[in-house]
């Protein structure tokens, strides 16, 4: 056998022997006690607050609803303010009842011009739509 080959075989044999001893040693080891150090972790929670998008309309809208209720015109247009809870909206409808189609919303403190009082506790706006008088006040809400 040539010298180079002999050296390679010798080294390979030694490595196999060492690996065998290592495996045997692993099998014979006893369980040892392990001490763990704890590290304090800080967790940051990000809360995403949903945003509300209001629909914006261009130009005057027309109300195509046929009037089947009674209205009393005011002597002059009156300005009222929306008094809904913070984060809530007042629906603007095609007629003086919650059963009529919603055409928009008003936010807390927003002013609205009313021109008539409709039956059932509703006001007609200068745009020809209706809002409930329950959610209107003559002064700006806090």
C-alpha positions in Angstrom: 0.0 0.0 0.0 1.4 3.4 -0.8 2.1 5.8 2.0 -0.6 8.4 1.2 -3.3 5.8 1.0 -2.2 4.3 4.3 -2.3 7.6 6.0 -5.8 8.3 4.7 -7.1 4.9 5.9 -5.4 5.4 9.3 -7.0 8.8 9.8 -10.4 7.5 8.7 -10.2 4.6 11.1 -9.2 6.9 14.0 -12.2 9.2 13.2 -14.6 6.2 13.2 -13.2 5.1 16.5 -13.5 8.5 18.1 -17.1 8.8 16.8 -18.0 5.4 18.2 -16.6 6.4 21.6 -18.5 9.6 21.5 -21.8 7.8 20.8 -21.1 5.3 23.5 -20.3 8.1 25.9 -23.6 9.8 25.0 -25.6 6.7 25.8 -23.9 6.3 29.2 -24.2 9.9 30.4 -26.3 10.6 33.5 -29.0 13.3 33.6 -27.6 16.5 35.0 -29.4 19.4 36.6 -29.7 22.5 34.4 -30.1 26.0 35.7 -31.9 28.5 33.5 -31.7 32.2 33.8 -34.9 34.1 33.0 -34.9 37.2 31.0 -37.8 39.6 31.3 -39.6 40.2 28.0 -41.6 43.2 27.1 -44.6 42.7 24.8 -45.9 45.6 22.8 -49.5 45.4 21.6 -50.6 47.6 18.8 -54.3 48.4 18.7 -55.7 49.5 15.4 -58.8 51.7 15.7 -61.1 51.3 12.8 -61.8 54.5 10.9 -65.2 55.5 9.6 -65.4 56.8 6.1 -68.2 59.2 5.3 -69.6 59.2 1.9 -69.2 62.5 0.2 -71.5 63.7 -2.5 -70.9 66.2 -5.3 -73.6 68.7 -6.2 -77.1 68.8 -4.8 -78.8 65.4 -4.4 -82.4 65.2 -5.5 -85.0 63.4 -3.4 -87.3 61.4 -5.7 -89.5 60.1 -2.9 -93.2 60.8 -3.3 -94.5 62.8 -0.3 -97.2 60.8 1.5 -96.9 62.6 4.9 -97.8 66.0 6.2 -95.3 68.8 6.5 -95.5 72.2 8.1 -93.2 74.8 6.6 -91.2 76.9 9.2 -91.5 80.7 9.0 -87.8 80.8 8.2 -85.1 78.2 8.0 -83.6 77.2 11.4 -80.2 76.0 12.2 -79.9 72.9 14.5 -76.9 70.9 15.6 -76.5 67.1 15.6 -76.4 65.7 19.2 -75.5 62.1 18.8 -72.9 60.4 21.0 -69.3 60.8 20.2 -68.3 58.4 17.4 -72.0 58.0 16.3 -73.7 59.4 13.2 -77.2 60.7 12.5 -78.7 59.2 9.4 -80.2 61.4 6.7 -83.2 59.8 5.0 -85.4 60.2 1.9 -88.5 60.4 4.1 -89.5 61.0 7.7 -89.2 57.5 9.0 -86.4 54.9 9.6 -88.0 52.8 6.9 -86.9 55.3 4.2 -83.6 54.9 2.4 -80.6 56.4 4.1 -78.8 58.9 1.8 -76.1 60.2 4.1 -74.9 60.8 7.7 -74.2 63.8 9.9 -71.6 63.9 12.6 -71.8 65.2 16.2 -72.0 69.0 16.3 -72.5 69.3 12.6 -75.1 72.0 11.7 -78.1 71.4 9.5 -80.6 73.9 8.1 -84.2 72.7 8.5 -87.1 74.2 6.5 -90.2 72.2 7.6 -91.5 69.9 10.4 -92.8 66.6 9.1 -95.1 64.2 10.9 -93.7 61.8 13.4 -91.0 64.0 14.9 -88.8 64.6 11.8 -87.4 67.7 10.2 -87.0 68.4 6.5 -83.6 69.8 5.6 -83.0 72.6 3.1 -81.8 69.8 0.8 -85.1 68.1 0.9 -84.1 65.1 3.1 -85.2 64.2 6.6 -83.5 63.9 10.0 -85.0 62.9 13.4 -85.7 65.8 15.7 -84.7 63.5 18.6 -81.0 64.0 17.6 -81.1 67.8 17.0 -80.5 70.6 19.4 -80.5 74.4 19.1 -77.1 74.8 20.7 -73.7 73.2 19.8 -73.3 70.1 22.0 -70.2 69.9 24.3 
